[in-house]
Amino acid sequence: MEEDINNYLDQVTLEELLQYFEDRKIPLPSDVCKKTLIHFLLDSKDHKTDARAAVLLELRNSARLLQRSIRESTDKLEKVIDDVDSRRQTLSDELKREVGGVRTLTKVHALFMVLITVATGAGGFWSVGKLKELGESASMADTNLKRVTALVDSYSAHVLRMARDDLSAVMDGASTRWFWDTDRSQTEVVASNLKMIQALRQAPGKNTAEMDAELTMMALQYEAIQHLLTVVGEAEPTAGNKIPITDFANIEKEWLELETKVQNASLAPADKSRLLSHVHNMLGITLYQRHSMWGNGQDLNSAMKRFRDAHEINPVYVPAASNLAVVLLDIIELASAKANADERLKLEREIDAPVALLMQATSGNQSMKTRSKVFNNLAYSSLQRAALRESAGDLPSALKHANAAVDWAKLGIEQSGAAGVLFATRAEIVAYKACLSAAQGVPDNIMASEALKLLKDAQGRYDFKAQNASGFFKRSPIFAKFVDSYKDKRQGVLESVGVT
C-alpha cells in the first residue's frame, strides 16, 4: 500500500507539491526536490495523516473520473453492438427471403458478402479498427478503475482498521488510578484518527451502511475522549489542581448522550455490548477522576456502579474488571481510616472480592500493557493487606504481604511494554518495606537507598514522566512516612517527583 501511495505521489508535479505545502503553510525542508518533499510528507509525524488523507481523497476522485470514462465508452459500445445486431438481422432476414425464393446465385452471394461485412466490420460502416479502439478504451478504463478502486478500498480498510485498533487502545489505556499511562500522546492519537475518520466519511464513493454506522460511532467516541483530554489532560488529576465541577458535568453529559445513541443504534448485539461497556467504563473513569479531585464520596459509588455495569455487559472486557477492583479497594481503604484494629482485620478479608476480579482479569484477552496494569493493581491489593495488618500490630504478616506485593509488581514489569506506573509502584512497595524495618527499630538504609533508586528509575521513563509525579507523591502516604523515617533521603525523593 505504501508503494502505491508513493507511486501516486510520483505522478504529482513538483509545482503541485509546492502548492500543497504553501496552502497548508508547511515549512519547506532544506532540500527542495520532489523526492524529498514526498519523503517529508509521508514520514513527518505532524503531516503524514493529512498527506495520506489527501491521497485518499484524490484516489477517490480519480476513481470517479475513471468510472465516468468507462461508462461513456460502454455506452458507445452498446450503441455499436445494437446497430450491428440490427443490420445483421435485417440482412439475414433478406438473405433468407432470397434463398427461399430461389433467386440467382449472384444475388445470394452478394447478400451473403454484405452480411459478412456487417458482422465482421471489414470495410463496413463500423470498421474493426473503430470497434477495437472503443473496446480497448473501455478495457483500459475498466482495468484502471479496478486497480484504483482496489487501492482505495485497501487503504480505506487499513485506515478503518487502524482507527478501530487505536480506539480500543485508547479506551483500554484509560484507567482509574493513573488515567492514561502510555508512551504516546493520546491527544495526538485522537486528533489524528478523527482526521482519518472525517476523510473516510467525506470522501467521494460509496461506503457500506455498516461502515458508515461504525465510522459515526467511532467519531462520537473519539470526540468525547478528545473533550475529556482537553479538560482533564493526560496526567493524573490532583486535589491541588482542581478542574471546575461544571467541566466534569459537561463531559459526563457527553458520555451519557453517547450511551443513548449506542443503545438506539442499529448494531449487532455483540457490537452494541462492546460499545456500551466502553461507554460505561469511560463514564466510570470520569466520575472517579472527579472524586479524586473533589473528594465526593457519591462520585466514587457512582463510578463503582458504572464499572460494574460495564463488567456485567461485557465480562471479558478486562479494563472494566480492573477498574471495578480499584474502586472496591479504594472504598475499603477509606473505611479503614475510620476503623479500629478489629474492624481493619475484617476489612482485610473484604479485599478477597476485588482480588478475585483481578485474578480473573489476568487470564482475559488483553494487551500486555493492560495485563501489566492488572498486576499493578494486584500489587496494590497486597500492599493494602500489609497496611491493614501493620495497623493491627501484626508486622510479620505485614512483611509477608509486602513481599507478595513485590512479586506482583515484578510480574507486571516482566510484561512486554509494561506500564510505567509499575516501576513507581515497585519503588513505593520497597519504600514501605523500609518503613516496616524502621518501625521495628532497625532502619534498613540499603533498602531505603534501593527505594530511592527505583523511584528515580521510574521517573526516567517517558510514560511515567507524562503523569503528574507530584500528584503521585501526594497520593502516597507511604512516601510521606518514608521521608519521615529516612530524613537523609527526603531531598532525593522530593527531587525525583518534582516537588520543591
N, C-alpha and C positions, 0 to 999 in steps of 0.2 A: 504493500500500500504506500509506504514512504517513497518507494521508487516511482510509483505512478504519479504521486504528488510532485516530486522533483521533476519528472518528465513534463508534467503540465506547466510548471513554472518556467521550465526551459523555453517553452514556446512563447512566453510573455517577453515583450521587448524591454530593453533597459530603460527606455523612456517611461514605459508604463509602470515599471517597478519604482522608479524615482518619483513618479506622480503619487504612487501608493504611500511612499514614505512621507512625501510633502503633505498629502491630505490628512494623514494621521499624526503629523508633527513628530515623527520618529527621527531621532538624531541619526545621521548617516555614519556608518563606520569609516575608519580612516582610508581603507582601500575600497574605492567605489568602482566595483565591476559587478557584472551580472551574477557570477558565481558566488561572490562574497555576500551580496545582498540576499540571495536565496538562502544561503547558509545561515546568515544572521537572523532572518525571519523564522526559519524552522527550528533553530536551536536556542533562540533567546527566550528566557523564561517569561519576560514581560510581553512578548509579541507573538509567540508561536500559536497561542489559542486563536487570536484574531486572524492570523495568516491562514490557518487551516480552515477556519470558518469561512473566510473569503474564498478559498479554493473550492470549498463545498458549494457555496452559492454559485460560483462561476461554472462548476461542473453541472449543476442542476440546470442552469440557463443554457449551457451547451447541449444538454440532453433535449431540452425543449426545442431548440433550433433544428437539431438533427431529426427529432420526431416529426416536425413540420415538413422537413425536406423529404423524408421517406413517404409521408402521407401524400405530398404533391406528386412524387414520382409514381407512387402506387395508383393514384387517380388517373394519371396519364396512361399507365399500362393497362388499367382496366378498360379505358375507352378504346385503346388499340385492339385489345383482345375481343371486346364486344363487336367492333367494326369488322375484324377479320372473321369472326364466327358468323356474323350476319351475311357477309359477302360469300363466304364458303357455302353457307346453307342455301343461299339463293342460286348460286351456280350449280350446286349439287342437285337441287330440285330440277333446274333446267336441263341438266345432263340426263337425268332420269327420264324426263319427258321426251328428249330427243331420241334416246336409246329405245324407249318404249314405242316411239313412232317409226322406228326403223329408218331414220334419216340417213343421209350419206355418211360414210366413214370419215370423210374430211371434216364435216361439221362436228361429229362426235369427238374426233381427235383435237380439234380447235378448242372446244369447250373443256375437254379434259386438261389441256395445257393451261388454260386460264385458271382452272381450279387449283392446279399445282402451283401456279404463280401466286395466287392469293394465299394459299395455305403456307407456302414457304417464304413469301416476300421477295422472291427472286425477280427483280425488275418491276414489282408491283408498286402500288401507291405507298404502302408502308414497307420500306426496304428492311432486309435482315439487319443491316447496319444500324438503322434507327431503332428497331426493336432491341437489338443488343445493347445499344448505348443507354436506352432507358432502363433496361434490366440491370446493367452494371451500376448505373446511378442509384437505383433503388437498393441493390445488393450492398453497395458501399455504405450508403446511409444506414441501412439496417445493421451492418457489421459494426460501424462506428457507434451507433445508438446502443447496441447491445454491450459494447465494451465500456462506454461511458456510464451507462446505466448500472452495469455490474460494479464499476468502480465507486459510483456514488452510493449504491446500496451497501457495498462493503464498508465504505468509510462511515456511512450513517450508522450501520450496525456497530462499528468499532466505537464511534462517539457515544452511542447509546449505552453500550456495554461499559465503557469507561466511566460515564456519568453515574450509571447504576452501581458500579463497584465502589466508586468514590463516596456515593451517598451512604452505602452500607458502612463503609469505613468511618465516615464522619459520625454517623449515628452510633455505631458501636464504640467509637473512641470517646464519646462523651460519658462521663461518669460523675457520681456524686462527690466523692472525696477530692478528686483532682480536676474536675471539669474536663478539659481536653489535655491529655498528656501525649504529645506527639512531636515528631521531628519535622513536621510540615506545617506551615501556617494554614490553619483551617479557613481563615478569611480568604486567602488566595485560592484555595481549593474550591470553595463555594462560589466565588466570583467567576472563576474560570469555567466551571461547569454550567453556571447559569447562562454564560455567553454561548456555550456549545448547544445547550438545550434550545435557546432562543433561535439560533441558526437553523437547527433541525425543524423547529416549528414553523419558521417563516420562509424557509427555502422553497422555491417552486418545486412542483412534483406532488405526488400523492402518497401520504403515509397511510398505513392501515388504521382502522378505528382503535384497535388495541394499542398501537404505538402512540397515537395521539392522546389516548387516555393516560398512558403511562408517563408520557412527557409532561402532561398537565400536572399530574400528581407529584412528579419529581420536582417540577418547578416550584410548586407550592411549598414543598418540604424545604427545598434549598432556600427559598425566600424567608421562611420562618427561622431557619438556622442563621441566616445572614443577619436578620434583625436581632436575634439573641446575641450573636457575636458583636454586633455594633454597640449594643447597650452594655453587655457584661464584659466582653473581651474574652480572651482565651485562657487567662490566668485564673487562679483560684480567688474568688471574691473574699474580701476580709471585712471585719467589722470596722476597720479604720478607714475604709474607702467605700462608703455606702452609696448604693445606686438608689435613686428615688423609687418609692413603692409604686408610683404611677407607671414608671417604665416597666417594672416587672408585671404590673397588671395588663399593660398593652401586649406584652409577649405572651402571657397566659391566654389572653383573649384570642390571639392569633392561632395558637395551637388548638384551642377549643373549637374555633371555626374550621380549622383543618380537619379535626376529628369528625365534625358533622359532614363535611364534604366527602371524606373517605367512607363514612357509613352509608351515604346516599349514592355513592358512585357505583356504576355497573362494572364491578370487578369480580373476578373469580374468587370463590370463598377463601382459598389459600392466600391469594394476594391481599385480600381485604384484611385478613387476620394479621398478616405480616406488617402491613402498613399501620393498622391500629395499634399493634404492640409497640411500634416505633414511636407513634404519636404519644401514647400513654407514658412511655419511658422518658421522652423529652419533656413532657409536662411535669413528670416527677422530678426531673433534674432542675427545671425552672423553679419549682416550689422549694426544692432542697437548697438551692443557692440563695433564695430569698430568706429562708430560715437561717442559713449560715451567716447572712449579713445582718439580719434584723432580729434574730432570736425568737421568732414567733413559733411557739410550740404547735399551733394549729397547722402551720405550713408543713411541719415535719410529719404530722399524722396524714395530711392530705397527700404528701409525696409518697408515703408508705402505701396508701390506697392505690395511687396511680401505678406504682411499680408492681403491686400485687395484681392489678388488672392486666398489665402488660404480660406478666408471667403466666397468668391463667389463660389469657387469649392465645399465647404462643409459648408453651412451656419450654421449647428448645431455644428460645431467644436468651442467650447467656447474659448479656448486659443487664436485662431486667432482673434476672435472678440475683446477680451480683449486687446491683444497686439496692434491691429489696433487703438483702442481707446486711448491707452497710447501715441502712436506716434502722433496722432492728437492733443492731449493735449500738448505734447512737442512742436509741431510746433506753437501752439497758445502762449505758454509761451515764446518761442524765439521771436515771433513777438511783444509780449507785451513789451519786454525790449527796443524796439526801438520806441514804440508808445507814443503819448501824451494821456492826460486824456480822451478825447472824443473817440479816437481810441480804447482805452482799454475797454471802455464800449461796443463798437461794438464787440470787440473780445470776451467779456464775453458771448454774445449771440451765438457765434460760438461753445461754449462748449456744446450747446444742442445736436449737432450731435454725438460726442463721448459718451455723457451720454445716448443717445438713444441706441447706440450699447451695452453699458454696461447693461442697464436695460433689454434689450432683452436677454443678456447672462446669467442673473441671473436665468432665467427660463429654461435654456438648461440642457441637460443630462451631468452631470459632477461630479467629486469627490467633497467632502466637502472642501478640501484644495483649489482646483481650484476655487470653488464658493467664498471662503473667499478672494481670490486674486481679484476677480471681485469687491467685496465690498470694498476692499482696494483702487482700482482704482476709484471707485465712491467717496470715501472719499477724494482722491486727487483732483478730479474734483471740489468738493465743496470748498476745500481749495484754489484751483486756482481761483474760483469765488470770494472768500473772499479777496484774494490778489489784484485782479483787482479792486474790489470795494474800498479797502483801498487806493490804489494808486490814485483813483479818489476823495478821501476825504470823501467817504460815509462809515464812521466807523460803524454805526448801522447795515447797510446791510452786512458789512464785518463780524460782530459778528454773525449775523443770519446764514450766510453760514458756518462759522466756527463751529457753533453748529450742523449744518446739517452734517458736516464732522465727528464730534464726533459720531453722530448717525450711520452713515455708518460704521465707524470703529468698533463700538460696535456690529453691526450685523455680521460683518466679524468674530470678535473674538468669537461670540457665535456658529459659525460653528464647528462641531466636527473636531479636528485635524487642527485647523486654522493655516495658515501660520505665521511664526514668525515675518515677516515684519509688520504685522498688529499691533503688540504691539509697534514697533518702530514708526509706523505711528501715533498711538494714542498719543504717547509721543510728537511727532512733532506738532500735532494739538493743544494739551494743551499748549505747549510752545508758539505757535502762538497766542493763546488767551491771554496768559500772556503778550505777546508783545503788543497786542492791548490795554490792560489796561495801560501799561507803556506809550504808545503813547498818551493816553488821560490824562497823568499826574497823574494817580492813580495806581502805580505799585501794582500788586497783588502777594505778596510774598507766600501766601498759594498756589495759582495756580502754581507759579514758582517751589515751592518745589514738588508739585504733578508731574509736568512735569519731574523733575529730577528723582523722584522715579520710574515713569513709564519707563523712559529710562534705568534705572538700571535693572528693572524687565525684560525688553526686552533683555538686554544683557545677562541675566541669562538663556535665552532659548537656547537650543542646536542649533536649526536651524537658529537662528539669529546670534549666535556666529560664525557659519560656514561662514557667509558672511564677507565681508571686512567692518568692522564697521567704520573705519576711512574714508572709501570712502563714507559711508552713511552721515557722519558728513560733509564732504567736499561738497557733492552734495546738502545738505540742507542749503539754505541761511537763513532759519528760525532759525536754531540753532546758526548761526553766529550772527544774530540780538539778539537772546535770551541772549547769554553770554555778549553782549554789554549792554543790558538793565538790566541784573541782574548779576553784576560782582561777587557777592558772590557765585554764582552757577557755575561760569566758570570752576573752577578746577574739580568739581564733574562731569560736562558734559564731560570734556576732558578725565578724567579717565574712564568714562563709555564707551566711544567709542574708547579707546585705543590710543588717541592722546596725546603725551607728549611734 
